[in-house]
Amino acid sequence: MPFAKGMVFRGRMGGIMSVYRAKYLVPVSSPPIEDGAVQICDGRIERFGPWSDFQGIPATDLGEVVLLPGLVNSHCHLDYTSLRGAILPPHNFADWIARINDLKRTLTDEDYVDSINRGLKEAVQTGTTTMLNIESFPEIFLKLERPSLRVWWCLELLDIRSRIGTEAVFAGALALLDERPGWLGGAGLSPHAPYSTSLELYKLATECAVARGIPFTTHLAETVEEFELFVRGSGKLYEFLSKLGRDMSDVDGHTPFERMLVSGALPRGAILAHMNVLSSRDWQLLADRAPDFSVVHCPRCHSYFNRPTFPLEHFMALGLNLCLGTDSLASNHSLNMFSEMRHLLAKHAFVTPEEVLRMATLAGAKALGLSGELGEICEGAHADLIAIPMDGNPPDVIDAVIQNKSVPNLVMVAGEVVHAA
């Protein structure tokens, strides 16, 4: 089926308009529509609804598909796409860090560019249209072509050995992104983790993120080893970092989350990746601040490390904005967000398909401060859409589309087709 342009005409506001008809429409923020249509004008959704509302309007009939918003991957590391399968599941997190550091030393700038490009291609081909990417090497922006999907490039900040010139370093890195006209998405900041980034750098990143109005994300409370480091001053991670020469004067019995929160190192709106290991005190603190943060869970990465059951039910009970991500292919098999949703459903029987799909769409948009613009089909939203093949009439179309392992046969970003099978 020729998807390249569809049937276009002038919309009511004078812009170029196109209409797509599908067997099912899944807006996410409203109930599914059987035999639905979406009208797009100048890269945004102008209206949507039952096909009967569009009689007499030229349209492209997508056929037996479910049309839904593109998925939002709220935590990934495109730099490491080339490391797929390179690291066997480790005995402990410190061993994994040592192994990935060894592998990174063998990679060139060209390797990282290739890795990012392959990751972007894989993501869009599996239905992701927005990514929050942790970027370790901002200098390679100069070698990247404009991505076809929306990417927020969150600059990874570490100062485990040196704390000199940090502000100038990330100010310069952000300037590289400012010089990328036409790129969809934007810049962000990502202090790596409390064990690898100083409190001073966290606070500096917070000030910059708030001043510029850009995303702030960090790895937090990820492992038992991280918890043991700060609370007990022991464990494999403590030993590993001590050998690297990390200053351990901040190991004072406070949990990683409490330390970051009470020190003011986490801005309102911070996107917290993992949050796997929390104390009872942490849960009390989080309950008081639940509206201020988003948490990203990476289900298959979680299983790769054989971690204890993710406290999903606790987060949901707090009403916290819970998103999904893939993490990197150094700890996962693919960047397929549908696989993440299926894995989550298999691990947590109480969660519904509707809730999981929201985590992969609406929640990610909310974390980026873009509710109503991404992750849903609604008037005024960006026309970032995917079409999933669907035979028959399933009793639960949302569950069916999550469980369907077919790749999208159409992916659209800002009203432009960027992938067609």
RODO-2510 file (C-alpha; in nm, 4 decimals, decimal comma):
residues 421
     n   res          X          Y          Z
     1     m     0,0000     0,0000     0,0000
     2     p     0,1515     0,3381    -0,0988
     3     f     0,1734     0,5381     0,2235
     4     a     0,4259     0,8013     0,1179
     5     k     0,1960     1,1037     0,1018
     6     g    -0,1623     0,9902     0,1348
     7     m    -0,4460     1,1975    -0,0118
     8     v    -0,4022     1,5652     0,0705
     9     f    -0,6108     1,8793     0,0338
    10     r    -0,6500     2,2216     0,1927
    11     g    -0,7750     2,2283     0,5524
    12     r    -1,0134     2,4775     0,7048
    13     m    -0,7200     2,6974     0,8112
    14     g    -0,5667     2,6856     0,4639
    15     g    -0,2842     2,4424     0,5401
    16     i    -0,2109     2,1147     0,3645
    17     m    -0,4373     1,8495     0,5153
    18     s    -0,4522     1,4711     0,4975
    19     v    -0,6926     1,2162     0,6434
    20     y    -0,6125     0,8567     0,7410
    21     r    -0,8750     0,5920     0,8027
    22     a    -0,8060     0,2815     1,0149
    23     k    -0,9931    -0,0246     1,1370
    24     y    -0,9345     0,0931     1,4945
    25     l    -0,8210     0,4223     1,6395
    26     v    -0,6612     0,4114     1,9866
    27     p    -0,6253     0,7722     2,1089
    28     v    -0,5020     0,6479     2,4543
    29     s    -0,6448     0,9509     2,6351
    30     s    -0,9954     0,8525     2,5211
    31     p    -1,1648     0,5203     2,4383
    32     p    -1,0781     0,3239     2,1220
    33     i    -1,2828     0,3980     1,8104
    34     e    -1,3764     0,1260     1,5641
    35     d    -1,3533     0,2420     1,2018
    36     g    -1,1918     0,5728     1,2899
    37     a    -1,0092     0,8512     1,1115
    38     v    -0,7541     1,1216     1,1876
    39     q    -0,7289     1,4537     1,0093
    40     i    -0,3823     1,6086     1,0021
    41     c    -0,2933     1,9647     0,9097
    42     d     0,0580     2,1111     0,9094
    43     g     0,2001     1,8293     1,1218
    44     r    -0,0670     1,8361     1,3918
    45     i    -0,3935     1,6549     1,4526
    46     e    -0,6820     1,8797     1,3545
    47     r    -0,9580     1,6376     1,4451
    48     f    -1,0325     1,2670     1,4893
    49     g    -1,3324     1,0433     1,5386
    50     p    -1,5534     0,7821     1,3700
    51     w    -1,5108     0,7508     0,9957
    52     s    -1,8778     0,8394     0,9573
    53     d    -1,7858     1,1953     1,0602
    54     f    -1,5537     1,2286     0,7601
    55     q    -1,7898     1,1342     0,4772
    56     g    -1,7095     1,3086     0,1515
    57     i    -1,3517     1,3933     0,2534
    58     p    -1,0658     1,2370     0,0518
    59     a    -0,8732     0,9922     0,2700
    60     t    -0,6037     0,7278     0,2692
    61     d    -0,7530     0,4005     0,3943
    62     l    -0,4844     0,2195     0,5942
    63     g    -0,6955    -0,0942     0,6022
    64     e    -0,6753    -0,3607     0,8744
    65     v    -0,4631    -0,1662     1,1220
    66     v    -0,4786    -0,0070     1,4644
    67     l    -0,3712     0,3569     1,4502
    68     l    -0,2297     0,4905     1,7755
    69     p     0,0171     0,7548     1,8954
    70     g     0,3872     0,6864     1,8578
    71     l     0,5530     0,5426     2,1673
    72     v     0,7714     0,7419     2,4064
    73     n     1,0939     0,5761     2,5271
    74     s     1,1693     0,7703     2,8445
    75     h     1,5151     0,6266     2,9136
    76     c     1,7726     0,4936     2,6717
    77     h     2,1420     0,5087     2,5845
    78     l     2,1757     0,5106     2,2057
    79     d     2,5547     0,5249     2,2393
    80     y     2,5593     0,1553     2,3306
    81     t     2,3396     0,0024     2,0594
    82     s     2,6503    -0,1697     1,9229
    83     l     2,6977    -0,3522     2,2564
    84     r     2,3921    -0,5727     2,2083
    85     g     2,4775    -0,9133     2,3577
    86     a     2,8334    -0,8081     2,4439
    87     i     2,7928    -0,8351     2,8227
    88     l     2,6507    -1,1453     2,9865
    89     p     2,4295    -1,0821     3,2912
    90     p     2,6790    -1,0036     3,5686
    91     h     2,7085    -1,1304     3,9255
    92     n     2,6937    -0,7716     4,0519
    93     f     2,6514    -0,4192     3,9192
    94     a     3,0147    -0,3207     3,9801
    95     d     3,1284    -0,6002     3,7472
    96     w     2,8920    -0,4724     3,4778
    97     i     3,0289    -0,1174     3,5126
    98     a     3,3855    -0,2446     3,4835
    99     r     3,2975    -0,4464     3,1741
   100     i     3,1168    -0,1666     2,9908
   101     n     3,4002     0,0747     3,0714
   102     d     3,6464    -0,1710     2,9153
   103     l     3,4310    -0,1969     2,6026
   104     k     3,3850     0,1802     2,5726
   105     r     3,7616     0,2232     2,5547
   106     t     3,7632     0,0214     2,2309
   107     l     3,5044     0,2386     2,0516
   108     t     3,5786     0,5346     1,8239
   109     d     3,3643     0,8383     1,7436
   110     e     3,2617     0,6638     1,4226
   111     d     3,1503     0,3607     1,6248
   112     y     2,9296     0,5805     1,8418
   113     v     2,7792     0,7591     1,5404
   114     d     2,6994     0,4232     1,3822
   115     s     2,5581     0,2981     1,7122
   116     i     2,3270     0,5976     1,7482
   117     n     2,2091     0,5780     1,3886
   118     r     2,1324     0,2074     1,4188
   119     g     1,9500     0,2673     1,7458
   120     l     1,7389     0,5443     1,5944
   121     k     1,6484     0,3222     1,2992
   122     e     1,5529     0,0310     1,5238
   123     a     1,3451     0,2538     1,7482
   124     v     1,1399     0,4085     1,4695
   125     q     1,0879     0,0733     1,2958
   126     t     0,9368    -0,0661     1,6167
   127     g     0,7013     0,2255     1,6770
   128     t     0,8926     0,4717     1,8936
   129     t     0,8633     0,8328     1,7824
   130     t     1,0037     1,0100     2,0908
   131     m     1,3141     0,9233     2,2932
   132     l     1,4836     1,0597     2,6025
   133     n     1,8434     0,9653     2,5299
   134     i     2,1358     0,9896     2,7723
   135     e     2,4245     1,1212     2,5649
   136     s     2,7815     1,0744     2,6857
   137     f     2,9634     1,2239     2,3862
   138     p     2,8056     1,5526     2,2741
   139     e     3,0892     1,6214     2,0307
   140     i     2,9475     1,3590     1,7949
   141     f     2,6424     1,5794     1,7317
   142     l     2,8607     1,7409     1,4668
   143     k     2,8718     1,4083     1,2807
   144     l     2,5046     1,3136     1,3108
   145     e     2,2408     1,3795     1,0491
   146     r     1,9026     1,5116     1,1559
   147     p     1,7081     1,2247     1,3186
   148     s     1,3637     1,1476     1,1783
   149     l     1,2103     1,1152     1,5255
   150     r     1,1980     1,3390     1,8321
   151     v     1,4993     1,3007     2,0593
   152     w     1,5804     1,4834     2,3789
   153     w     1,9575     1,4547     2,4112
   154     c     2,0297     1,4617     2,7844
   155     l     2,3966     1,5302     2,8396
   156     e     2,5475     1,2867     3,0863
   157     l     2,7440     1,4589     3,3621
   158     l     3,0060     1,2811     3,5730
   159     d     3,2887     1,4131     3,7889
   160     i     3,4004     1,1091     3,9798
   161     r     3,7661     1,2082     3,9536
   162     s     3,7798     1,5733     3,8482
   163     r     3,5489     1,8623     3,9383
   164     i     3,7270     2,1327     3,7385
   165     g     3,5643     2,3330     3,4612
   166     t     3,2375     2,1418     3,4715
   167     e     3,0035     2,4354     3,4095
   168     a     3,1951     2,5429     3,0995
   169     v     3,1985     2,1839     2,9700
   170     f     2,8239     2,1291     2,9736
   171     a     2,7450     2,4839     2,8659
   172     g     2,9554     2,4180     2,5575
   173     a     2,7871     2,0843     2,4999
   174     l     2,4405     2,2421     2,5139
   175     a     2,5582     2,5003     2,2634
   176     l     2,6273     2,2182     2,0158
   177     l     2,2611     2,1201     2,0299
   178     d     2,1473     2,4790     2,0001
   179     e     2,3241     2,4826     1,6634
   180     r     2,1192     2,1908     1,5212
   181     p     1,8357     2,3752     1,3430
   182     g     1,5386     2,1649     1,2413
   183     w     1,6056     1,8827     1,4850
   184     l     1,2927     1,7598     1,6615
   185     g     1,3178     1,7307     2,0400
   186     g     1,5842     1,9236     2,2240
   187     a     1,8495     1,9209     2,4939
   188     g     1,8454     1,8056     2,8533
   189     l     2,0814     1,7373     3,1417
   190     s     2,1546     1,4073     3,3107
   191     p     2,3822     1,3950     3,6146
   192     h     2,4650     1,0258     3,5983
   193     a     2,4059     0,8987     3,9528
   194     p     2,4842     0,9952     4,3143
   195     y     2,7841     0,7600     4,3226
   196     s     2,9425     0,9065     4,0075
   197     t     2,8357     1,2729     4,0159
   198     s     2,9029     1,5196     4,2952
   199     l     2,6278     1,6998     4,4807
   200     e     2,7727     2,0276     4,3560
   201     l     2,7333     1,9178     3,9940
   202     y     2,3798     1,7949     4,0595
   203     k     2,2859     2,1377     4,1949
   204     l     2,4534     2,3145     3,9039
   205     a     2,2644     2,0959     3,6573
   206     t     1,9404     2,1656     3,8438
   207     e     1,9950     2,5408     3,8213
   208     c     2,0729     2,5181     3,4507
   209     a     1,7784     2,2893     3,3709
   210     v     1,5338     2,5148     3,5552
   211     a     1,6749     2,8321     3,3969
   212     r     1,6585     2,6876     3,0451
   213     g     1,3351     2,4944     3,0925
   214     i     1,4878     2,1669     2,9736
   215     p     1,4495     1,8078     3,1022
   216     f     1,6529     1,6871     3,3984
   217     t     1,6996     1,3135     3,4404
   218     t     1,9221     1,0915     3,6517
   219     h     1,9804     0,7295     3,7518
   220     l     1,8704     0,6954     4,1132
   221     a     1,8267     0,4156     4,3682
   222     e     1,9040     0,1670     4,0933
   223     t     2,0794    -0,1148     4,2798
   224     v     2,1270    -0,2773     4,6181
   225     e     2,4982    -0,2058     4,5747
   226     e     2,4268     0,1684     4,5490
   227     f     2,2113     0,1489     4,8631
   228     e     2,4859    -0,0375     5,0528
   229     l     2,7474     0,2153     4,9428
   230     f     2,5680     0,5161     5,0932
   231     v     2,3862     0,3569     5,3854
   232     r     2,6467     0,1074     5,5079
   233     g     2,9719     0,2190     5,3449
   234     s     3,0327    -0,1306     5,2090
   235     g     2,9703    -0,3612     4,9176
   236     k     3,1108    -0,4286     4,5706
   237     l     3,0299    -0,0833     4,4350
   238     y     3,1916     0,0819     4,7362
   239     e     3,5072    -0,1229     4,6807
   240     f     3,5093    -0,0549     4,3057
   241     l     3,4706     0,3226     4,3425
   242     s     3,7229     0,3405     4,6267
   243     k     3,9833     0,1889     4,3960
   244     l     3,9003     0,4559     4,1365
   245     g     3,9778     0,7218     4,3953
   246     r     3,6254     0,8461     4,4605
   247     d     3,5965     1,0766     4,7641
   248     m     3,3819     0,8792     5,0117
   249     s     3,3236     1,1607     5,2593
   250     d     2,9572     1,1796     5,1519
   251     v     2,8883     0,8232     5,2667
   252     d     2,6902     0,9146     5,5780
   253     g     2,4085     0,6613     5,6190
   254     h     2,1480     0,8441     5,4104
   255     t     1,9910     0,6580     5,1195
   256     p     2,0686     0,7849     4,7690
   257     f     1,7127     0,9163     4,7230
   258     e     1,6958     1,0910     5,0617
   259     r     2,0370     1,2461     5,0070
   260     m     1,9367     1,3929     4,6705
   261     l     1,5939     1,5068     4,7843
   262     v     1,6769     1,6816     5,1115
   263     s     1,9798     1,8548     4,9587
   264     g     1,7680     2,0177     4,6895
   265     a     1,9581     1,8433     4,4117
   266     l     1,6412     1,7261     4,2327
   267     p     1,4357     1,9931     4,0560
   268     r     1,0601     1,9706     4,0335
   269     g     0,9829     1,7673     3,7228
   270     a     1,2968     1,5518     3,7497
   271     i     1,2767     1,2231     3,5595
   272     l     1,4165     0,9508     3,7865
   273     a     1,5355     0,6360     3,6125
   274     h     1,4972     0,3022     3,7946
   275     m     1,4142     0,3827     4,1609
   276     n     1,4329     0,0106     4,2415
   277     v     1,5664     0,0201     4,5979
   278     l     1,3870     0,2499     4,8430
   279     s     1,3676     0,2471     5,2225
   280     s     1,0510     0,3035     5,4256
   281     r     1,1758     0,6569     5,4887
   282     d     1,2212     0,7062     5,1130
   283     w     0,8609     0,6042     5,0518
   284     q     0,7415     0,8573     5,3084
   285     l     0,9435     1,1325     5,1437
   286     l     0,8252     1,0342     4,7995
   287     a     0,4613     1,0304     4,9093
   288     d     0,4923     1,3984     5,0030
   289     r     0,6518     1,4861     4,6690
   290     a     0,4888     1,2381     4,4288
   291     p     0,3457     1,5083     4,1944
   292     d     0,6928     1,6573     4,1522
   293     f     0,8661     1,3641     3,9824
   294     s     0,8387     1,1021     3,7111
   295     v     0,9874     0,7545     3,7486
   296     v     1,1076     0,5446     3,4547
   297     h     1,0985     0,1657     3,4762
   298     c     1,2926    -0,0443     3,2230
   299     p     1,1317    -0,3904     3,2592
   300     r     1,3652    -0,6073     3,0526
   301     c     1,6787    -0,4371     3,1844
   302     h     1,5414    -0,5043     3,5332
   303     s     1,5165    -0,8748     3,4519
   304     y     1,8592    -0,8794     3,2845
   305     f     2,0160    -0,7827     3,6173
   306     n     1,7884    -1,0282     3,8031
   307     r     1,6714    -0,7554     4,0389
   308     p     1,4028    -0,7971     4,3061
   309     t     1,0454    -0,7313     4,1942
   310     f     0,9975    -0,3705     4,0888
   311     p     0,7664    -0,1900     4,3384
   312     l     0,5189    -0,0975     4,0653
   313     e     0,2131    -0,1230     4,2882
   314     h     0,3640     0,1209     4,5418
   315     f     0,4313     0,3818     4,2743
   316     m     0,0834     0,3426     4,1290
   317     a    -0,0739     0,3776     4,4737
   318     l     0,1052     0,7112     4,5136
   319     g    -0,0306     0,8279     4,1802
   320     l     0,3230     0,8914     4,0599
   321     n     0,3834     0,9495     3,6879
   322     l     0,5308     0,6146     3,5854
   323     c     0,7001     0,5874     3,2441
   324     l     0,8687     0,3090     3,0476
   325     g     1,2115     0,2895     2,8849
   326     t     1,4446     0,0350     2,7336
   327     d     1,7765     0,1436     2,8841
   328     s     2,0708     0,0473     2,6619
   329     l     2,1454    -0,2604     2,4559
   330     a     2,4346    -0,3291     2,6923
   331     s     2,1603    -0,4586     2,9246
   332     n     1,8733    -0,5391     2,6878
   333     h     1,8021    -0,7240     2,3642
   334     s     1,6251    -0,4526     2,1652
   335     l     1,4818    -0,1009     2,1715
   336     n     1,1297    -0,2328     2,1142
   337     m     0,8884    -0,0607     2,3525
   338     f     0,6139    -0,3121     2,2737
   339     s     0,8447    -0,5809     2,4156
   340     e     0,8818    -0,3715     2,7308
   341     m     0,5038    -0,3467     2,7654
   342     r     0,4574    -0,7219     2,7169
   343     h     0,7304    -0,7962     2,9717
   344     l     0,5710    -0,5659     3,2278
   345     l     0,2314    -0,7282     3,1817
   346     a     0,3873    -1,0727     3,2273
   347     k     0,5643    -0,9685     3,5490
   348     h     0,2803    -0,7719     3,7107
   349     a    -0,0548    -0,9461     3,6727
   350     f    -0,2536    -0,6681     3,8449
   351     v    -0,1718    -0,4001     3,5889
   352     t    -0,4042    -0,3517     3,2909
   353     p    -0,3075    -0,3143     2,9232
   354     e    -0,4576     0,0367     2,9279
   355     e    -0,2329     0,1368     3,2180
   356     v     0,0762    -0,0070     3,0508
   357     l     0,0065     0,1687     2,7209
   358     r    -0,0317     0,4964     2,9104
   359     m     0,3124     0,4402     3,0649
   360     a     0,4585     0,4107     2,7142
   361     t     0,2795     0,7164     2,5765
   362     l     0,0991     0,9704     2,7956
   363     a     0,3333     0,9348     3,0931
   364     g     0,6432     0,9968     2,8831
   365     a     0,4821     1,3053     2,7310
   366     k     0,3935     1,4319     3,0792
   367     a     0,7503     1,3754     3,1995
   368     l     0,8716     1,5983     2,9159
   369     g     0,6121     1,8623     3,0004
   370     l     0,4299     1,7950     2,6736
   371     s     0,0922     1,6607     2,7789
   372     g    -0,1587     1,7203     2,5037
   373     e     0,1174     1,7366     2,2415
   374     l     0,2711     1,3883     2,2417
   375     g     0,1635     1,0368     2,3368
   376     e    -0,2030     1,0713     2,2442
   377     i    -0,4406     1,1360     1,9586
   378     c    -0,6187     1,4588     2,0429
   379     e    -0,6849     1,7903     1,8767
   380     g    -0,3671     1,9973     1,8605
   381     a    -0,1263     1,7110     1,9311
   382     h     0,1692     1,6428     1,7040
   383     a     0,0768     1,3933     1,4339
   384     d     0,3212     1,1280     1,5585
   385     l     0,1325     0,8095     1,4731
   386     i     0,1940     0,4382     1,4167
   387     a    -0,0171     0,1760     1,2416
   388     i    -0,0080    -0,1827     1,3702
   389     p    -0,1542    -0,4655     1,1532
   390     m    -0,4632    -0,6171     1,3151
   391     d    -0,6692    -0,9070     1,1785
   392     g    -1,0085    -0,9947     1,3184
   393     n    -1,2068    -0,8205     1,5894
   394     p    -1,0333    -0,8704     1,9264
   395     p    -1,2407    -0,8302     2,2453
   396     d    -0,9731    -0,5994     2,3886
   397     v    -0,8083    -0,3990     2,1131
   398     i    -0,5479    -0,2409     2,3439
   399     d    -0,4312    -0,5772     2,4775
   400     a    -0,4329    -0,7146     2,1236
   401     v    -0,2127    -0,4359     1,9898
   402     i     0,0379    -0,4798     2,2757
   403     q     0,0515    -0,8572     2,2314
   404     n     0,0740    -0,8354     1,8512
   405     k     0,4413    -0,8878     1,7602
   406     s     0,4064    -0,7474     1,4089
   407     v     0,6176    -0,4389     1,3439
   408     p     0,4347    -0,1198     1,2473
   409     n     0,3678    -0,0878     0,8762
   410     l     0,3486     0,2898     0,9083
   411     v     0,5306     0,5350     1,1359
   412     m     0,4622     0,9065     1,1081
   413     v     0,6331     1,1984     1,2830
   414     a     0,4908     1,5500     1,2574
   415     g     0,2592     1,4288     0,9810
   416     e     0,5454     1,2939     0,7696
   417     v     0,5857     0,9223     0,7025
   418     v     0,9309     0,8186     0,8304
   419     h     0,8860     0,4423     0,7963
   420     a     0,6575     0,2296     0,5814
   421     a     0,6730    -0,1480     0,5540
***
